Amino acid sequence: MHNDVPNELWTEIFLHEPREVLMQLNLTQKRFNSLARPLLFRNFVFDPYNVSVGPLPQDEETLQDPDSFVLQRLKFWTSPEIASYVHLCAVYRSRALRGDGSQRRMRVTSTAAPWELVGKFCHHLQHLVNLRHLKLFDIDYPALLLSQISVLPNLRCLEVRSCYPQEHENTTDPKSLTATDTLDPPPLREVTLRTLAPQAASTHLWYPLLRRNTLRKLSTSLPARMLGQILMGQPFTVVTHLELVVSVRTLLQNVQLLEKFPAMQSLAVVASTEPRRPNGNGDFQDALSPVLASLGEYRGPPDLLKLFLPLSSFHRLILSCDDVDQALLHLRLINGPNYITSFHAHFSDLIYEELRELCGFFPHLTDLRVKVTIPHWTEDDYEEYYSGKEANFEAFDFLTELMESPPFPTGIEKIYVHWEYEDDDSHLDDGAPDLNALKDDFLSKYPKLKAIWIDGSPGFLYFWQLGVPGVQYDSCSFDYNDDDEIWEEAHALRKDLEMRWDNM
């Protein structure tokens, strides 16, 4: 092979390319570099925490001489010859992405502490002048990091998850606190700031990176100080997608926060909320109506529905609520019309009467997606079942009632009902009702119907689409335990159906 190709280049090739590809390399160095470098060095992954100061267990591979591996690798990636090719950079702690560590992996014996390696990375970050996407997962960062991010001219997407200021660093240093304020932030379009330490003195430093005239998508867990900065600052007039990780109580107490995003089209609220009865929030809704004129989608708990449901622009509702009773409780207390055409929900239990009531709230509904995930049955569940009492979701009875009395609005176009038992059984041992008869009955009642998808994971699937001859999939049986290939085939099939469903 080519003796004049840098050793670092071969290292990255051997790390990323399979052996059969390597055996076919027969190019001149110039041609090889022009083809390989933009591909091999597009993504730079740096793990400063996969090091050990002391001796390692015997079952792990160890690389000595860290200066020729960790730091030299960092210098190589940020060198003028390579840095311009890097478009994505991820810095993370090993355990953040590699699970329980059960797989054998290489570690490096180093005399440098991880925080020192993070600091060296920050010093070299400015050389990645064409960086588009920066991911930071579960690291302890110095204040220098923020000022280095500010000078990246082409950065478009920033993800910061579970990152905290370094404890040894004095984050109250005035030079550190004003570093990003004196620089123009990069033209970021997407920013994710999740699980930042709410009490840390430097968390507010991320706020200047939110550039109002370019930011389109924002996902944040809203540390208290940043929440105050957004409330006190100017509106983000071009943000169309907003995701908030915040308690329902906090958001209701600061509902004026939503007024800072007047162009918002999609709102997602990730919140762990205890079951609670709605209280009076009508005044908030009246105030938000002219502000959120573009809101078309909401994904989150039902506690906030009263704020958005009456908006004429609001057409898509993705409900995050395991308990269908809580969803019904909030919907019953909302007076007036709504304009929902697409409703998605995921419950832990559901009976026919509840589905009928849910559909009754949305007279303009065209797209219905309901998934029911049934937990493992307890001994009490089985006792009730064998004694003839109702025990959780019952697939056969549910489908039979759908056939006898369809509960959907007259304009329905797509119906997707999916149930999944945690014991990996479709619970249709005696077969299913005649779903072709169900399809024919639905077509006679709903003239706009385009598709039906009845899915009992893992072993039952029925899919029909208008304009495609016949029924595409009917009562498919997949035995997950006997054949991994069949499991993969079934999984791939459902992914393909999801894409078809979304594109209808």
Secondary structure, 3 states (H helix, E strand, C coil): CCCCCCHHHHHHHHHHCCHHHHCCCCCCHHHHHHHHHHHHCCEEEECCCCEECCCCCCCCCEECCHHHCHHHHHHHHCCHHHHCCCCEEEEECHHHHCCCCCCCCCEEECCCCHHHHHHHHHHHHCCCCCCCEEEEECCEECCHHHHHHHCCCCCCEEEEECCEECCCCCCCCHHHHCCCCCCCCCCCCEEEEECCCCCCCCHHHHHHHCCCCCCCEEEECCCHHHHHHHHHCCCCCCCCEEEEECCHHHHHHCHHHHHHCCCCCEEEEECCCCCCCCCCCHHHHHHHCCCCCCCCEEEECHHHHHHHCCCCCCCEEEEECCCHHHHHHHHHCCCCCCCCCEEEEEECCCCHHHHHHHHHCCCCCCEEEEEEEECCCCHHHHHHHHCCCCCCCCHHHHHHHHHHCCCCCCCCCEEEEEEEECCCCCCCCCCCCCHHHHHHHHHHHCCCCCEEEEEEECCEEEEEECCCCCCCEECCCCCCCCCHHHHHHHHHHHHHHHHHHHCC
